Amino acid sequence: MRHDYEYLTDSNFLKTVNQMHIKEQYAKITILNWNEEPIQEIQGIVTGGSLNIDGKSSMRRTCNLSVFVAEETDTNITDINHLFSLNKKMYLEIGYLNITNEYKKYEMLWFPQGLYVMINPSLSHSTDGTNISLTLKDKMCLLNGECGGVIPASTRFDEYETLDENGEWVIEKPRIAQIIRECVNHFGGEQLSKILISDIDDRIKMVMKWLGNTPLYLIGSENARTFSTNYEDIDGQTYETFEYGEDVGFVYTDFTYPGELIGDAGSTVCAILDAIKNTLGNYEYFYDVDGNFIFREIKNFLNTSQAKVEIDKLESGDYIIDQSKGKSVYTFDNSVLISSFANSPQFNMIKNDFIVWGVRENANGNTVPIRYHLAIDNKPQIGEIYDVFFYIDPDDNLEKAKVPIKYRNFTELKRNDGAAGVFYMTEDDKKIYVWADGKYVLVDIGFTKVQTTDWRSALYLQGVQSEPLGTNSNYYYTELINEWPKLYNLKSKNSTINENIVYTGDFYEEVLKTPSDIDYFLDFIDSGAEISKFSISNIGRRSQIITDSKVNCVFEPDIPDFILIEKGKEDTDIKRQECENKGQKYVQVDSSIFNLLTVGGSKNSAYNYVRELLYQYTSYNESISIQSIPIYHLEPNTRITVQDKESNIFGDYMISNISIPLDINSTMSISATRALERI
């Protein structure tokens, strides 16, 4: 059931209609049979009721409606042949008498309000006419068990038996889109033509990893790659090396449900759809205004697919989650339409210190804790030169830096008793002493000048310098003291300053090569970023700490983006054509190598988790409510622009809920949350 009214796409005309001072409002009920074919139209004056549209619920539309009809109407609604019996559906439209000078072919301006199942109809008859009262729900009640959608016996949806080409019974796994379509059609009775599934590919890329005992070499340039396990095949060409267990590329595979998907006797279609939705993540399902079943990705425009792995080049912008700027469908900037605004920011939603803990498995098969720490804080200045020496910490065998307490000479040093574990330096002869057995003992430790080129080194050396003095070291030193020496070699690079060799340092080569194997990382979004107003120096430290065993790496590995196709198979040409049709790069692989590949891609990075937390907790989750004259063409999960000087509300918002009284004298209520362009 669908009406295409051309004026519904004319935003200027709709604005004119909304601003009409005199309106005569009507309702049109189109009675449908169970196959949604129209039987009869009933028009009347709306005397009461309300329409609620909830963008966060699968049951989008519920309605209570009272209409006065002057014509004679049979009141025996228990008769199965009655217009309002339980084997009927209805399509609701609310309209105004067209008193404008536009679209004159439409005597009435109708606004579709949904296709419904009648739950509790009520008719009362008088000499003046008939009052019809209806309780309506959209067609989701046919899937959630209220009016249908009950699974009669235990049913498994993630696999089925079928005959292969040899007549043998085999187990097949249906694609996710197929499961949704057949479940809604078979157990919900929905017509196949009205089941609209989007954003779910039938074929997806699955990560593959190498299980061979020898290294695997990817040889050649971008357009002429090949795999080999023989190092001699490199022959001067560019190449990449993959060790056992490393992800090497992708294969195309059917997008099937992972694990078991079983509907018990008495469960509902919605229970199965919820399981699929929760597995996929950012998805929703509902019935639209025309009674079509919709299953799709939620259009919040998040994109977290572009992970950075160059840890020495991370910038503030790498944490930004891309969002479509979109276009608002309506602008509230005219006080004639609005009776009130209300704004409710939530200060407790603002965080500026994020720590994500996880667990990874190291090369020996042991599990070790990992963490990613991101703060909105000021980075310290770099370039300062420290006089340090290095020692091996007996607790973890890491080489760490020490900054001694300086005295001008040994005479000055002897005037004070020392402390165990602290190093002292006499500046006149550059000698190092420790306090032992009640006296200062000379120690033979090489003395080094280090200039900070990374701000984390500055924090680390600030703490090293403060620790022996008993003064307050920075907040981050307690974690850097044991973690920074694993990542960064302060002695790896040097230059000459004033005839002195000064070391500047750099990340260890293995850290830059395989950042997915590190256990810790610290990063700041500093004052140069848009969200510096939430910095720790401005509002204090507000921490959000997450511990999740599913997080198993700090950074995800960089997987080569091409499809692996086994050579010499019956479907080799088909798979190659599939890649070419999608513009996807591919590499053809010998069977001896392809057989040593298995499913990989089990990395869930703390970095991506932190990016999502940053998106969630750097806005006030600002919600507004608007009281307005009824506007019947708005939908939830669409964008509106609000400009109201009195309440200081400016910007774009996403509608989450609409409540519309259906009598002519009341105002509608809109709840919306701010739509941010970027964090």
N, C-alpha and C positions, 0 to 999 in steps of 0.2 A: 504494500500500500504506500504510494508515494505521490505527492503533488509537487510539481516544479513551478513555483510561483516566481516569475522573473524579478519581481520587486525585492525579493529576499536577498539579492546580491547587490542592490543599489543602496550603499551606505548613506548617501546624502538624503535619499527619499525616506529611509528608515528613521533618520534623525528628525526629519520633518514630521513624520507620523507620531513619534514619541513626544514631540513638543506641541501637539494639537491640544488646545484648551478644552474643546468639547469633544467627547468621545461617547459613542454608543456601542457597548461591548456585547458580543454574542459568543455562543459556543456552538460548534458543529460536531456532532457525534456521528461518525460513520460506522454503522454496525457491520461487522465482518463475520463470515462463517469461520469454521476452524482452520480452513485452508487460506484464510485472510483474503477472501474474495468479498467485495462490497455487496451488501444486501439492501441497506436502506440508510438514508441520511436523515438525521433529526436535528433541527436547529431550534434554538431557544435562547432566552435571556438567562445569563448566569446570575444566580441569586446568592451563591456562596461557594466556599470550598477553598482548597489550597493545593498547590503543586510544589513538590520538593524534588530537586535534582541534585544528587550527591555524587561529585566527581571522584570520591575516594572509595565508593562502594560498587560492587558488581551489580547490585540492584540500584540502577541509576535513578529511576523515576517512580515515584509513588504519588497518588493523587486522590483527593476527596473532592467531589464535584456535585453541586446542586444546580439543576437547570429547570426552568419553568417552560412548559410546552403548552400552547393554547389548544392544540388539536386533541381530539379524543384518543386515548391510548389504553390498550388492554393492560390491566394491572395484575394479571395472573402470571407472575414471573417464574413460578415453578413449572409451568408448561415448557417442555423442551423445545417447542416451536416458537416460544415467545422471543421477541427481539432481544430481551435482556436475560436470557437463560444461560446456564453455565456452559453451553457449547458454542458460545459466541465470544468474539473478541471485538475490540473497538478502537477506532482511531480518533484522537481528540485534536481539535483545532480551536483556537481562540481568535476572534476577529473583531475588527472595528469597521463601522460603516465608513466607506471611502468618501470623505468630504473634501479631498484635495483636488487639484487640477491635473494630477498626473495619474497614469495607469487607469484611465477612465473605463476600460473594459472590465475592470474588477469593481463590481458594486460593493463587495465586501473584501477587506484586506485580511486574509486568513494567515495565521501563524501556527504551523504544525507543532504539537506538543507531545506526540508520542503514540505508540501502538501498545495497547494494554490488554491485560486479562481482567475480567470483572470478578471481583472477590465477593462483595456484599452489595448487590443492587437493592434499591428500595424505591417503590413508587407509591405516591399518595394522590388520590383523585378528588377533585372538587368540581363545583359547577363552573369555575373559571378556566380550568385546565388541569394539567397534571404536573406535579413536582417529582422530578427524578433525582434521586440521591445515589451516587456511585462511589464505591471504594475500589480504586484501580491500582494495579501494580504492573510494571513492565514484564516482559516475557521471561525474565530471569526466574520468576516463580515457577515456571515450567521445568526448570533445571535444578532448583535447590530443594526439591522435595515437598514444597508447599502445595503445588498443583500438578506436579509431575517431576520426572527426572530421577526417579528412584531406581536403583540397580537391583533387579529381583534375585540374583544369585551371584555368588562369588565369581568375579570376572577378572582375568588378567589382560591388561592392555598393552604391556610392553613387548609381548611376543605372541606369535600365533603359529599353528601348524599348517603346512601346505605341502603339496606334491611338487617335487622337482622334475626336471626334464626326463629323468629315468624312472619316474613313477614311485620314487621313494619319499616317505614322509620326512620332512625337515622342519626345523624351527627357524622362523624368520622374525626379524625385528622391524616393526613398522616405523616410519618416520614420525616425528613428533606432530607435524601438521596433520598427518593422517589420523593419528590417535584422537586429536581434538575434533576433527571433522566427523569421524565415525561415532565418537562418543555423544556429541551433541545431536547428531542426526538419529542414531539408533535408539538411544535411551532418553533423549529429550524431545524427539519427534520434530526437530527443526528441519525445514526444507534445505537441501544442499545448496540451492542457489542463494540462500539468505545467510550462509555461513561464510564470513569474510575473514580470512586469516592473513596477516601481513607480518613482515619483519622476522619471519622464521624461514630460513633457507632449508631446502630439501637436502642440500649437500654443504658440508662445512669442512674447514681445514683442521686436520688433527695432527698434533705435533708428534714427530718420530725421533727416537734417540738411538744411538749407536751402542751395540752390545758386543762388538768384536774385541778380541784379545790384543789386537794391534791397532795403532792409530789409523784413523781414516782421514784421507787428504782430499780436500775439494780444490781441484786444480783448474786454472784458467781464468779468463776474464768474464765479465758479466754475461756476455752473449754466447760464450762457448765453454761452459763448465762441464766437468766430469769428475766422478769419484774414483778413488783408487786406494788400495791398501799398500801399494808399492811405492816407496819413497823415490825410487829412480824414475818413476813416471813424471815427476815434477819437471825435471830437465830444464831448469832455469825459469819456469813459469811462476806466476804469482799463485799462492795457495793458502788455504786455511787448514788447521789441524784440529781434529776432534778426537778426544779420548773416550774411553769407556764411560757410558752413562750420559754423555753430553747430547743435547738436542741438536739435530742436524738439518731439519727442514720439516715439511708437511706432506700429508697425502690428503686427497679428497675422500670423504666418507659420508655415508648417509647420516643425517642428523636424527639419531634415535634417542630414546629416553635412557639415561644411565641408571641402572639398577632395576628393581622390581616396581611395578605400578599395578596394584591390585585393588579393585573395588569390592568390598565385602557386601554380602546380601544386606540390603537396607541402606547402604550408603548412596550418595547422590552424584549426579554428573558434576555439580559444583565442587564436590570433594576431590574428584579426579582433576578438574581444571585448576583447583588451588594447588594441588601437588605439582602439576606441570609449571604453573606460574611461579611457585616458590623455588623450583629447581632452576628455571631460566633466569630468575632475578627480576630485572626491571621491565616487567610485563603486566598487562591488565586485560580483563575481558568484561564485556557489558553488551547491552542491546542499545542500538542508536535510536534516534527519533523515528526512523522508518521501520523499526522492528527487525533490523539486520543484526545477527550475532557478530560481534567484533572481538577478535583476539589479536593484540598488537603490542609492540614495545611502547612503554610510557614515554610520551614526548616531552621529557625534561631536558633534552639536548645535552646530556652529560657525555663527555668523551674522555675516557681514561685509557685509551689504547696506546698512546704515544709515550711510553716510559723512557726516561733518560737513563743511560747506563754510564755516561762519561762523568764519573763522580768528581773529577777535577774541574768540570766546567758547568756544574749546576748553577743556575741563576734563579732569581725570584719567579721569573716567568714560567719556569718549568713546572711549577706547582699549580699554575692556572688551569682550570678545567674549562675547555671550550664550550661555549653556549651559543646557540643560534640567537641572533638579535630579534628575529621574528618580526611580526607586525601585529600591533594590537587591533582587535576587531571592533573596539568601541572606545570612545573617549568620554569620560565624565568630567566635563569642564563647564557645565552650565547649571547654575544653582536652581534654575526652574525645574529641573528633573529631580534634584536631590533634596531630601528632607533632612538628612543628617549623615555625618561621617564619624567613624570611631577608629582609633589607631591603637594597637596593643603590641608594642615591641617587647621581646623577652630578653632581658639583659643576661640571664643565666645561660643563654645559648652562645655567648661569646667566650671562646677559648683562645689562648695564644701560646700554649706549651703542650706539644703533642709527643707522646711516647708510645710506640707500638712494640710489644714484645712478641716473640715467636720462638720456634724451635727448628733447627735444621740438623740434618745428618751430615757429619763430616766424612772424609775419605776413609776413615777407619770403621765406619758404621756406627759411631757413637753420636748421641744427640747432644747438642750444645745450644744454650740460649742465644738468641739474637735480639737486637733492638734497633729501632730507628728513632732518633730524637730530632724533632723540628720545633724551633721556637721563633716567634715573631719578636726579634730582639736586635739590638745594635751590635754590629760586628766591630771588634776592637781594631785599632789602627795596626797596620803591619809596617815593617821596616826597621823596628828597634833591634839593636844588636845586644845579645846576651853573652856573658862569659860563663860557659858551662863546661862540665866534664861529664863523661858517660860511665855508667857502671852496669853490671849485670845484677838484676834483682833476683835474689835466690828463691823467692816465692814462685815466680813464673818464668824465670830464665829469659826475660825480656831485657834488652838494652834500653835503659832509661836515662834521662838527663837529670843532672843536679846543678843547682845554682848555689855556690857557697856564700856564706856571710862574709862580707869583706871588712878587713881592717887595714890600716895604713902600713903597719909593720908588726913584727912579732912582739915587740915590746908592748904595744897597745893591746895586742891579742891576749897576752898573759895576765893583764889586769882583771880579766873576767873568767870565771869558770865556764867550761863548755857544757854541752849536752850530748848524750849518746845519740848516734845516728845522724848528727848534723856535721856538715863539712864547712871548714873555714879557710879563707884565703888571705894571705898577706900581699897587698898590692905592690909593695916595693920590689919583691922578688918573685911574685906569681907562684908561691908555694902553697900547697894544700895540706891542711891538718885535720885530724879527728881527735875527739876527746876520749881518752882511754886510760883506765887505771889512775885517774886523778890528774892527768897531764895531757898536753897537746902532743900528738904523735904525727910526724911527717909521713905522708902517704905519697906513693909514686903513681899519680894519675895524670894522664894527658889532659891538657887544658885546651879548650876549643872555643872559638867565637862563632856564634850562630845568629844569623839575621832572619827574622820571620818574614816569609813570603806568603804564608797561608794563615788566615785569621784564627784557625783552630790551633795552630802552633803557638800563636800569641797567647791564647787562653791557657794552653798547656804550660808554657814557660812562665806566665804570670803566676800560676799556681805553684810551680816548682820554686819560684823565687820567694813567694809568700810563706810557704810551708815551714821552712826552718826558723823564720822570724816569729812564727806564732800569730801572724796577722791574718786577716780574713782573706782567703783566696776566693776566686770567682766561683759562681754556682756550678759551673760545668767541669771543674777540675777533678772532682771525685770520680767522674766516669772517664775523663780523658786520660788520667794518670795510668790506667791499665789498658786502655783501648787504643789511644792514639799511636803509641809506639808500634802496634801491630800493623798499622795502615801507612805510616809516614816515616820515612828515613830522613832525619834532620841532617845527616852527613852525606847525602847522595850527590849534591851539587855544591860548587864553591866558586867564589870570585875573589879578586884582590881589592881590598879597600884600605887605603892609607898604608900600603905595604904589608898589610896583614891578610892572611887567608881567612875568608869568612864563608862559612857554609850556609846555604840557603834552603836545602832540602827539597824533597819531592815524594809523591806517593810511590810505594813499592811497585815494581813492574807487574807482579802477579796480582796486585790489587786492581790496577787499571785493566789488566787483561781479563780477569774473571771476577768482576765485582759481585757476582751472585754467591761467591764463596766467603765473603767477609761476614763478620759477626756483629758489626756495629757501625753506625754512621751518625754524625751530628751535622745539622745544617740550620742556618738562620735565614729568615726573610727579614731583611734589614729596613732601615728607615726610608730607603729609596722606593719602596713598593707602595702600592695603593692602599694596602691594609695596615700601614704603619700606625694608624690611629688606634689600633688594638694592641700596640706593642706593650711589652712588659713594663717599660719605663713609664708608659701613660696610664695603664689601668692595673698594674700589678700582675703577678704571675697567676694565671688561671689554667690549670693543667687538665688535660684529658689523657688518661692512661688506659691503654687497651692491652689485654693479654689474650692471644688467640693462637691456639696450637695449629691452626690451618696456615698461618703465616710461616713459611719455611725458607725464606731468603730475604735479604735486605733489598737487593735489586734483582729483578728478573734478568735471566740471560738474554742476550741478543740472538734470536733465532733467525737463521737465514730465511728470507721470505721467498721460497720457491717450493714447488710441488715435486715430490719424488715419484717417478714413474718407472715401473719395472719393465725392462726391455723384453721383447720377444714373446709377449703374451697376446692372447686373442683380443683383449680389450686395450692394448697399448695405444693403438691409434685413436680409440674413442676417448681415452683419458687425455691424450695430447690435445685432441680437438676441444675437449672441455676447458682446458687451460687457455687455449687460444681464444675461445669464445668469451672468456671472462677477462682476457688481458693479463693473465697470471703467468709469471715466469715459471719454468720447470726445468728439471734435470732428469735425463734418462739414466737409469742405474742398472748395472748387471745384476742378475739373480743372486750371484754369490754374495753380493753386498746387501741387496734388498732383504734377503732372508735373515740377516743379522740386525735388522731394525725392528724396534718394537715401540709401542705407544709411550710417549714421553709427555713433556709439557705439564708437569705437576708442580710448577713453581708458582707460589702466591707471595708476592713481594710486600714487605712492610712499606716500601716507598709508595706504591699505589694506594695502600690502605691510608697512609698519612695524607695523601692528596684528597681522598674522599672525606676524611675527617676535617680537613681544612675548609673544604667546600661547605660542609654541614655546619661548622661551628664558627664561621666568621660572618654570619649574618644574624640579625636579631630574630629570625623566623617571624619577621614582621607581618602581622595579620591585620587586615582592616575589615570593617563592616560598613556597608553602604545601604541606606534606606532610600529608595527611589520609586518613582512611578513604575508600574509594571512594564518591563521590556521583554517581549516574548520570544525574541530571536537570539538571545544569548544562550551559550552552552557552557558547562563546566570545563575545566582544563583548557580554556582559551584565555588569551591575553587581552587585558584592558589597560587603558591609560587613565590615570586619575590626576587631576590638577585642582587642588582646593587650598587656597591661601589661608583661609580661616583656621583649618585644622593642620596646616603645614604638611599636607600629604601631596607628594609629587612623585611621579614615576609610573612604571609598568608593574602590573600585578597579574597573577594567575588566579582565575576563578576556581574555587574549590567547592562551593555549595551555593545553590540558588533556592530561595523559598518565595513562592509567588502566591499571594492571596488572589483568588479568582473573582472576587467581587470588585466592582468598579471603584470603590471608595478607599481601598487600602493600598499600602505601599509594599513593594517587594524588598527582600533582604538579600544581599550578596555578601558572601564571605570570600576573601581573597588573600593570598600571600604574595609578598614582593618577589618579582622576577628579576634577579640580578643578571647583568650582562657578564660580569666576571667577578671573581672573588678579589 
